[in-house]
């Protein structure tokens, strides 16, 4: 760990112990300067801006021993353990500190006392025996119930408001603070940083009162709740650096590429209020950087959770510009900080679930969208294929028709060509046949001719009218040689020539019937 | 980071818009359908890339209460 972060850790502890804000212990600049010059002596430390005698007395030992331990650890490296180194270093640092001036003025003495006293911060329980509320300070006294032991207390108005309690005589309270002597009158009083009611009963009462008040103001109204944004990436985390809560959250939030910024804060008891409040304010200084503010801690009694019932914190949560997820464990009573948060769950694990929820849903949403797209597009492809098929058939048909036409044309052409060629060939053949015939000579020609004659003779024989005469038919001719076929062609007195199968006779028409 | 987050939210919303379009069509115009599918497919791809497991970054804030 670097010296500066060691110093900062120390400052956190010191501030928590005193119930003050960090810069009241030492400002950042002072810590940085210490880390820079690494003072080894009182003088060197006093040369740091912001560290005067008072601060030196209060924190000198602590700071010098941190620096010495760190320097030694640096020099020797990791070979020797921190403990071994620190003994020697701290001893020399302490020796340097323990040179106190001999004679003091009253004021110096009181200052010295006060410095010692401020290191005696305590947690004290007692009954309020008087209250005097002024503008900037509330004075009150605490006494024990058993005997009359009394201590005067004061609390600054701001701390009083932050404590979120209104004390009255007779209240049983617990205060945290350190004793301090008021120099003008030498009276000792307890400078209180924090007041809380003692006992579950009082806590419960305060809780119920505040709850009612905030409810009347409408701070718990559902319409005030904002949605936790989808796919949160930058998470502002407000919880203890140690403890189960942060572990539970980190293990269960999933790996979705978050950027998680932790503002470490104590979460135990009422003193947690300061740091929780600072954390809410820290993140809200740049609300645009964060998607969600997660406030978590494990469960606990009403007493251990009372920081989350503090009015100042509750209001800060309600006013947060970053949506708040509260995973503040509870038994019976839900903490008021959780009630005003935008989302409220009972455990750190549940808070992590809320953060990762939209991421997991995102997976499902994309998955189902992809599924629909795929099925739709495969429908489309099927339809396309069908359409293509149809187009293909049509094309094929057209192609076939075209092929047919081309074939016809080709055939027609071929046919024409054939016919032409045939014609020419025919002509040529007949010419050559004629020539050949001439050459074949008379004999052949006559043979052919006599054949033909024979065929004609047979044909003629078939139609020879004398064959009918042989069968008993007669052939009647008129005088002019015409064959008489109808009786009306003959007139009385006409001469007829009748040819029979054998011979012929002449006759005269006596009567036309 | 912020743009990235918005674009994931937006991508998924766009993607779901496309799905809705598909589901709202009686008869899907082939050309338009293919175009939408192409857009959807690239949205699925980019969304998946952001949704896959990515290691978280963790840091502790510097308490700078001096300014407070």
Interface residues (C-beta under 8 A of the other chain):
Chain A: X8 X12 X21 X22 X23 X27 X28 X29 X229 X230 X231 X232 X233 X234 X241 X250 X253 X255 X256 X257 X258 X259 X260 X261 X262 X263 X264 X278 X281 X282 X288 X291 X359 X362 X363 X365 X366 X369 X370 X372 X373 X376 X377 X379 X380 X383 X384 X387
Chain B: X1 X2 X4 X5 X8 X9 X12 X15 X16 X18 X19 X22 X23 X28 X30 X33 X34 X37 X40 X41 X44 X47 X48 X50 X51 X53 X54 X55 X56 X57 X58 X59 X60 X61 X63 X64 X65 X66 X68
